[in-house]
Amino acid sequence: MKGLVIYDSKFGNTEKVAHAIATALGPEESVRTVKVDAVTAGDLKDLDVVIVGSPVQAWRPTKEMQAFLRRLQPNALSGVQAAAFDTRLRGRLAGAAADKIEKALRKQGCTIVAPAMGFFVLGTEGPLAEGELDKAVVWARQILEATGR
């Protein structure tokens, strides 16, 4: 399986979740993590699965993640299995970015294989809440199951 976990991270929390997901999906030579500002067109070729995550900022993904999703060539990810996640504060007013990322992935022709997932941080700068990295591993295994891997 060729997979890519694309993330943006301001304080390192989303990056930690991205790496936990990638590790659970498979060996480093088949599943890579790439920060959103370093993704190249070549990174998006011949993927089986793409996971995209961002911290929540103003109830949506970061500006960098939004720009990346807008820049994608039409159907650049057509047929690729995908899932979206975010890191967020607990509470009703915290907002969600994962749903917006998932919508953008669907528009690109991706098949969504797991519900959008939120991972909780304890403050604006973190750290991640206890158990969130374990939750990321469980979610990644659900993605593997859904992709038939």
C-alpha positions as CSV (number, residue, x, y, z in Angstrom):
1,M,0.0,0.0,0.0
2,K,1.2,3.5,-0.9
3,G,0.0,6.0,1.6
4,L,0.5,9.6,2.5
5,V,-0.4,11.5,5.7
6,I,-0.5,15.3,4.9
7,Y,-0.7,17.6,7.9
8,D,-0.2,21.1,9.1
9,S,0.8,21.8,12.7
10,K,1.4,25.0,14.6
11,F,2.6,23.6,18.0
12,G,3.5,20.0,17.1
13,N,0.3,18.3,18.3
14,T,-1.2,17.6,14.8
15,E,2.3,16.4,13.7
16,K,2.4,13.9,16.5
17,V,-1.1,12.6,15.5
18,A,0.0,12.4,11.9
19,H,3.1,10.3,12.7
20,A,1.1,8.0,15.0
21,I,-1.4,7.4,12.1
22,A,1.3,6.8,9.6
23,T,3.2,4.4,11.8
24,A,-0.1,2.4,12.4
25,L,-0.8,2.3,8.7
26,G,2.4,0.7,7.7
27,P,6.2,0.9,7.3
28,E,7.8,4.2,6.6
29,E,8.8,3.1,3.0
30,S,5.1,2.7,2.1
31,V,3.3,5.4,4.3
32,R,5.0,8.8,4.6
33,T,4.1,11.9,6.5
34,V,4.6,15.3,4.8
35,K,3.8,18.7,6.1
36,V,1.4,20.5,3.9
37,D,3.8,23.2,2.7
38,A,6.3,20.5,1.5
39,V,3.8,18.4,-0.6
40,T,4.8,18.0,-4.2
41,A,2.8,16.8,-7.2
42,G,4.9,13.7,-7.2
43,D,3.9,12.9,-3.6
44,L,0.3,12.6,-4.8
45,K,0.9,10.1,-7.6
46,D,-0.2,6.5,-7.4
47,L,-1.5,6.7,-3.9
48,D,-3.8,4.1,-2.4
49,V,-4.7,6.1,0.7
50,V,-4.3,9.7,1.8
51,I,-5.0,11.0,5.3
52,V,-5.2,14.8,5.7
53,G,-5.1,16.7,9.0
54,S,-5.0,20.2,10.4
55,P,-5.4,22.0,13.7
56,V,-8.6,24.0,14.0
57,Q,-8.2,27.7,13.5
58,A,-11.2,29.9,13.4
59,W,-13.5,26.9,13.0
60,R,-11.7,25.6,9.9
61,P,-8.3,24.1,8.7
62,T,-5.3,26.4,8.8
63,K,-4.9,28.9,5.9
64,E,-2.0,26.7,4.6
65,M,-4.2,23.6,4.5
66,Q,-7.0,25.5,2.9
67,A,-4.7,26.9,0.2
68,F,-3.3,23.4,-0.5
69,L,-6.8,21.9,-0.9
70,R,-7.7,24.7,-3.3
71,R,-4.5,24.3,-5.3
72,L,-5.1,20.6,-6.1
73,Q,-5.6,19.9,-9.7
74,P,-9.2,18.7,-10.4
75,N,-9.5,15.0,-9.7
76,A,-5.8,14.9,-8.6
77,L,-6.8,12.3,-6.0
78,S,-9.6,10.6,-8.0
79,G,-10.1,7.0,-6.8
80,V,-7.8,7.4,-3.8
81,Q,-9.2,6.2,-0.4
82,A,-9.1,9.0,2.1
83,A,-9.8,10.2,5.6
84,A,-9.6,13.5,7.5
85,F,-8.7,14.6,11.0
86,D,-8.1,17.6,13.1
87,T,-6.8,18.6,16.5
88,R,-9.2,20.7,18.5
89,L,-10.1,22.0,21.9
90,R,-13.0,20.3,23.7
91,G,-16.3,22.2,23.8
92,R,-19.1,23.3,21.7
93,L,-17.4,26.4,20.4
94,A,-14.1,24.7,19.5
95,G,-15.1,24.1,15.9
96,A,-14.0,21.4,13.5
97,A,-11.7,21.4,10.5
98,A,-11.9,17.7,9.6
99,D,-15.4,17.9,8.1
100,K,-14.2,20.7,5.8
101,I,-11.1,18.7,4.8
102,E,-13.3,15.7,4.1
103,K,-15.6,17.7,1.9
104,A,-12.6,19.0,-0.1
105,L,-11.3,15.4,-0.5
106,R,-14.7,14.2,-1.7
107,K,-14.7,17.0,-4.3
108,Q,-11.3,15.7,-5.5
109,G,-12.9,12.3,-6.2
110,C,-11.6,10.5,-3.1
111,T,-13.5,7.7,-1.5
112,I,-13.9,8.5,2.2
113,V,-13.2,5.3,4.2
114,A,-13.5,6.5,7.8
115,P,-15.5,9.2,9.5
116,A,-13.7,12.5,10.1
117,M,-12.0,12.4,13.5
118,G,-11.1,15.0,16.0
119,F,-8.2,14.6,18.5
120,F,-8.3,16.8,21.6
121,V,-5.7,19.2,22.9
122,L,-5.8,20.6,26.4
123,G,-5.0,24.2,25.4
124,T,-4.3,26.3,22.4
125,E,-0.7,25.2,22.3
126,G,-1.5,21.7,23.6
127,P,-0.5,19.2,24.8
128,L,-2.6,16.5,23.4
129,A,-5.1,15.1,25.9
130,E,-4.3,11.8,27.5
131,G,-5.0,8.8,25.2
132,E,-5.3,10.8,22.0
133,L,-2.3,9.1,20.3
134,D,-3.7,5.7,21.2
135,K,-7.0,6.9,19.7
136,A,-5.1,7.8,16.5
137,V,-3.7,4.3,16.2
138,V,-7.1,2.7,16.6
139,W,-8.5,5.1,14.0
140,A,-5.7,4.2,11.6
141,R,-6.4,0.5,12.1
142,Q,-10.1,1.2,11.2
143,I,-8.8,2.9,8.0
144,L,-6.7,-0.2,7.2
145,E,-9.7,-2.5,7.7
146,A,-11.9,-0.3,5.5
147,T,-9.3,-0.3,2.7
148,G,-9.0,-4.1,2.8
149,R,-5.4,-4.0,3.9
